[in-house]
Amino acid sequence: MAFVLLIVAAAVLVGFVARGSLRNFERLTVRWWGIALAGLALQIPIPARYGSRWAVGALVASYVVLIVFVWLNRRLPAAPLILIGLVLNVVVITANGGMPVSALAIETAGARGEGLLAGIEGTKHHLMSSDDVLTPLADVIPIPPPAGVILSVGDLFIYAGVAAFVIWVMLGRFQESPPPRARLQMYRGKHLPASRRLPKRRPVRLSALPVGGGRPGTGR
């Protein structure tokens, strides 16, 4: 989480240097926030006593929910990058019953890398072995201390998408979402097709009456 916040802070700084503004986020429409919150909630650590099956299942469900959320908001800036990253990660995790972690990457990342195999994190990750598949997409990209994190190819797509999203919105380079369509088709008067409009009534002009003409029935 700290690494993600660091990326967001760096993206905001780049946005300010490029003369962007955070006020542009007020014009941004993000729909179905509840789905995103549900997806993030599924990533809450599950106690190790429940075993890796529940932890991995919740992690896979989390990715699926987040993929749905990003797909529903796919018009947002950099959404395709984030979507690709989520799909790559969930494929690797599902295929291997958790995210494999390279031993060499752990050695380079230091103590934090070793922490991926201990405690609650160990229920979601495991040391990479010859039985694992799609290993080039697993956690094989180490970042040395002080960051001390290990990333996957999917993580790179996700973090690049998050940074691009922040910068593009600050620069105003996004398409505003159209307003939602009305559920009930109500009568809109002049907006109806010409074939369905009622004929207009022509007002009777006083000048059209004969001069000196009396009222009907007076005999004058």
C-alpha positions in Angstrom: 0.0 0.0 0.0 2.9 2.4 0.8 4.3 1.7 -2.6 1.0 2.5 -4.3 0.7 5.8 -2.3 4.3 6.7 -3.4 3.3 6.2 -7.1 0.2 8.3 -6.7 2.2 11.1 -5.0 4.8 11.0 -7.8 2.0 11.1 -10.4 0.4 14.2 -8.7 3.8 15.9 -8.7 4.2 15.2 -12.4 0.7 16.6 -13.0 1.5 19.8 -11.2 4.8 20.2 -13.1 2.8 19.8 -16.3 0.4 22.6 -15.1 -2.4 20.3 -14.3 -5.0 20.7 -11.6 -6.6 18.4 -9.1 -9.9 20.3 -9.7 -10.4 18.3 -12.8 -11.3 15.3 -10.7 -14.6 17.2 -9.8 -15.6 16.7 -13.5 -14.9 13.0 -13.5 -17.7 10.6 -13.2 -16.9 7.2 -11.7 -19.8 4.8 -11.5 -20.4 1.7 -9.3 -18.1 2.7 -6.5 -19.7 0.0 -4.4 -18.2 -2.7 -6.6 -14.7 -1.3 -6.1 -15.1 -1.1 -2.4 -16.3 -4.7 -2.3 -13.3 -5.8 -4.3 -10.9 -4.0 -2.0 -12.7 -5.4 1.0 -12.1 -9.0 -0.2 -8.3 -8.3 0.0 -8.5 -7.9 3.8 -6.0 -10.4 5.3 -7.6 -13.7 6.3 -6.1 -15.3 9.4 -3.6 -18.0 8.5 -5.5 -20.6 10.6 -8.1 -20.8 7.9 -5.6 -22.0 5.4 -4.5 -20.8 2.0 -7.6 -22.0 0.2 -9.8 -19.3 1.7 -7.2 -16.6 1.3 -6.5 -17.5 -2.3 -10.3 -17.8 -3.0 -10.9 -14.3 -1.6 -8.0 -12.9 -3.5 -9.3 -14.3 -6.8 -12.8 -13.0 -6.1 -11.3 -9.6 -5.3 -9.6 -9.5 -8.7 -12.8 -10.6 -10.5 -14.8 -7.9 -8.8 -12.2 -5.2 -9.6 -12.1 -6.3 -13.2 -15.9 -5.9 -13.4 -15.5 -2.4 -11.9 -12.8 -1.3 -14.3 -14.7 -2.8 -17.2 -17.8 -0.8 -16.3 -15.7 2.4 -16.2 -13.5 1.5 -19.2 -14.0 4.9 -20.7 -11.9 6.4 -17.9 -8.2 7.3 -18.7 -5.8 4.5 -18.6 -8.5 2.0 -17.7 -7.2 -0.5 -20.3 -3.8 -0.6 -18.7 -5.3 -1.4 -15.3 -7.6 -4.0 -16.8 -4.7 -5.8 -18.4 -2.8 -5.8 -15.2 -5.7 -7.2 -13.2 -6.3 -10.0 -15.7 -2.7 -11.0 -15.8 -2.5 -11.3 -12.1 -5.7 -13.2 -11.6 -4.7 -15.7 -14.3 -1.4 -16.5 -12.6 -2.9 -16.7 -9.1 -5.8 -19.0 -10.3 -3.5 -21.3 -12.3 -1.1 -21.7 -9.3 -3.3 -21.6 -6.3 -1.6 -18.4 -5.2 1.1 -16.0 -6.5 4.5 -17.7 -7.0 7.5 -15.6 -5.8 10.9 -16.0 -7.3 13.7 -16.9 -4.8 16.1 -14.6 -6.6 13.6 -11.7 -6.3 13.3 -12.3 -2.6 17.0 -12.2 -2.1 17.2 -8.9 -4.0 14.2 -7.3 -2.3 15.5 -8.2 1.2 13.5 -8.7 4.3 10.2 -7.4 2.8 10.5 -9.9 0.1 10.8 -12.7 2.6 7.7 -11.4 4.3 5.6 -12.5 1.4 6.1 -16.1 2.4 5.4 -15.6 6.1 2.2 -15.1 8.1 -0.9 -14.0 6.4 0.9 -13.0 3.2 2.2 -16.6 3.0 -1.4 -17.8 2.5 -1.5 -15.8 -0.8 2.0 -16.3 -2.0 4.4 -19.3 -2.2 7.9 -19.9 -3.2 8.1 -20.5 -6.9 8.8 -24.2 -7.9 9.0 -26.2 -11.0 5.4 -27.1 -10.7 4.2 -23.6 -11.2 3.1 -22.3 -14.6 3.1 -18.9 -16.3 6.1 -18.0 -14.1 7.3 -15.1 -16.2 4.0 -13.3 -15.1 4.5 -14.1 -11.4 6.3 -12.0 -8.8 9.7 -12.0 -10.4 10.6 -8.3 -10.6 12.4 -7.1 -7.5 12.9 -3.5 -6.4 15.8 -3.3 -3.9 15.5 -1.5 -0.5 14.4 0.9 0.7 11.3 0.0 -1.4 12.0 -3.7 -1.0 9.0 -4.9 -3.0 8.5 -7.6 -5.6 6.3 -6.9 -8.6 4.7 -9.0 -11.4 4.1 -7.9 -15.0 0.5 -7.4 -14.0 1.6 -5.1 -11.2 3.6 -3.0 -13.7 0.5 -2.5 -15.8 -1.7 -1.6 -12.8 0.8 0.9 -11.4 1.4 2.5 -14.8 -2.3 2.7 -15.3 -2.8 4.4 -11.9 -0.1 6.9 -12.6 -1.3 7.7 -16.1 -4.9 8.0 -14.7 -3.9 10.7 -12.2 -1.8 12.6 -14.7 -4.3 12.6 -17.5 -7.1 13.7 -15.3 -5.1 16.5 -13.8 -4.3 17.6 -17.4 -8.0 17.4 -18.4 -7.3 14.8 -21.0 -10.4 12.6 -20.5 -13.8 12.3 -22.0 -16.6 13.2 -19.7 -19.2 10.5 -19.3 -22.5 11.1 -20.9 -25.5 11.7 -18.6 -27.5 8.5 -17.9 -30.5 7.9 -20.1 -34.0 8.4 -18.8 -35.7 5.1 -17.9 -39.2 6.3 -18.9 -39.8 7.8 -22.3 -41.9 10.8 -21.4 -43.7 13.1 -23.8 -41.2 15.8 -24.8 -43.4 18.1 -26.9 -41.4 19.7 -29.7 -38.8 17.0 -29.4 -41.2 14.4 -30.9 -40.8 13.5 -34.5 -42.7 15.7 -36.9 -45.0 12.9 -37.9 -46.2 12.6 -34.2 -46.7 16.3 -33.5 -50.2 17.8 -33.2 -51.0 20.5 -35.8 -50.5 23.9 -34.5 -53.6 26.1 -34.0 -53.4 29.3 -35.9 -54.6 32.4 -33.9 -57.6 34.3 -35.2 -56.7 37.8 -36.1 -59.2 40.6 -35.5 -58.1 42.2 -38.8 -59.6 39.1 -40.6 -63.2 40.1 -39.5 -65.2 42.3 -41.9 -65.1 46.0 -41.0 -68.3 47.1 -39.4 -69.5 43.6 -39.1 -71.8 42.9 -36.1 -71.9 40.0 -33.9 -73.7 36.9 -35.2 -77.5 36.8 -34.5 -78.0 40.5 -34.1 -79.4 41.0 -37.6 -77.1 43.9 -38.2 
